[in-house]
């Protein structure tokens, strides 16, 4: 299983804070997890400004995700 979490405006857009997705036996990248999450929620996030983290570490969309990982999607943040 993959635990997928959504934060801030991304959470508002998809309408949930978390999903549990079955692990694809062939493996997956962050981009593929995003596509699975989009399929579950019916909301397209590609093209929006979305960042990702795997197990609390910033990750690129080409990063490999393993069974049991937590993947989070969130908007860029600014400080000031």
N, C-alpha and C positions, 0 to 999 in steps of 0.2 A: 504494500500500500504506500501511497505517497500522500502526505498531508500537505494541502495547499492552503495558504493563508493570504488574505487580501487586507490591505491597510488603507486608511484615509479615503480619498476620493475614489480609489479603485474599488474598495469595499462598497461604497455607496453605489457605484456603477453596476456591480454584479449582483448586489442585493444580499450578500452573505459574507460572513467573515472567514469562513473556512469550508473546505471540501475534503473528502477522502476519496482518492481515485485509485482504482486497481493498478497494480504494477504491470506495465507492458513487458512481457517476457523478453522481447528483443532489446529492452533498455530504452532510455529516453534522454533527450536533452531538455534544457529549460524551455526552449522554444516549443518542443513537442508537448511538454506538460502544459504550457500556456494554451496550446491548441486543444488539448483534452479538456481543460477547464472552460474554455470558450464553448465547447460543445455541450458541456454539462449545464452551463448557465444561460446559453443563448445570447451572450454578450460578446462582441468583438472588442478585444483590447489591443490587437496589433495595430500599429499606426499611431496609437496614443502614446504619450510620454509615460512609459512604465519601466521601472527598474525591477531587478530580481535579486533574490538572495537564496542561497542553499545552505541550510543548517546555520543560519544567522551570519553568513559571510556573503558579501556582495558577489554576484556571479554574472557572467555573460550569458547570453541566450544560447550559446553553443556549449556551455558547460554540461557535463554528464551528470545525470541524476540517478541515484541508486535506490533500490528498494528500501523503504523505511525513512528516506530523506524527507525533510520539510522544505518546501519551496514557498517563498513569499513574493508577492507582487505588490509594488507600492509606487506612488508618484515621486518624482524628484522633489527634494525639499530645498528650501533656501533659508538662510539665516540672516540675521541682521539686527 
